[in-house]
Amino acid sequence: MPIQLTPGRYRGLKSTSLAEGDVFGIIAFDQRGSYRSMMPANASYETLAQVKGEIISALSKAASAILTDPTYGLNAAMRMSPKAGLLLALEKSGYSGDSSYRKTELISSWTPEKIRKAGASAVKLMVYYHPGSGALADELEQLIRRVAADCHEWDLPLFLEPMSYSLDPAISKDSEEFAAARPEVVIETARRLAGSGADVLKMEFPHDIKFNQDREAWRQACAELSEASTVPWVLLSAGVDFDQFKPQAQVACESGASGFLAGRAIWKEAAAMSKTDRAAFLETVAQDRLRRLLDIAAASARPWTDFYSAPQSSETWYETYA
């Protein structure tokens, strides 16, 4: 039985999904630290904001929504197509602590209340999370519940992005050793965080395809992820190339994902181009990539309305609406 949402959260999900099918086809460009590293070392704030605005403006014409950040994204949010919903990130870029004990911090002076007032449709929170991290996992789950409650107080849906990592500094996340454990980590993360209050999970692909090219194994792991999650989930691109991400999106959507929330797989080459070359790339290559992914989501993704229903109207509903 779908859970009945409040008006704001239901409208927030509606305004960030495709008109056909209630599935997500969202462009992510909320990078800050990694975005700076993609650009010339002497690039000014104005340049970074301008380039981000150009990319987002072009891709917002077809995407169901745009995810960006408050640091460089205001210009972009003001220039994007009114047809696309807007998600704004809440967390600081990166993490505090060491590589095996990653703590999430929120941006100071930035809240769900301000995100609502800025006209956004939803909030996004990214955390580095490992279900085996003990007290840190408990601490992060408490943070997520607090953020979800704050978002819901302002009647905004929360998209939660848990990023896996290795608890052993000697084992890289990009290693074959971590890749063997990755499906269990990703699926257990979905199982644990689906009950955190988040409305949508933004999940990694369960397998590292550098070490596993077995599409039947991909399909089984994505199906297990879908079974573990009691809320809709969307696939993130994690910086992989488009040719790697497209088959992942196909398998994920056919196995229960409600679409994608992807960034660099679609636009990453554009950031360092000249203005003229960037415009041409965005109108051709990037738009083609986005359209192919949107076609996959529209044809195969699971509607988020399988999980949530609209609020019921009555003559006096607004009297008790908080």
Helices and strands as residue ranges (DSSP letters): E 3-4, H 7-15, E 24-28, H 33-38, H 45-59, E 65-68, H 74-79, E 85-89, H 112-117, E 122-128, H 135-153, E 158-163, H 176-193, E 200-203, H 215-228, E 233-236, H 242-254, E 259-262, H 264-267, G 268-270, H 275-281, I 282-286, H 287-300, G 304-306, E 308-309, H 317-320
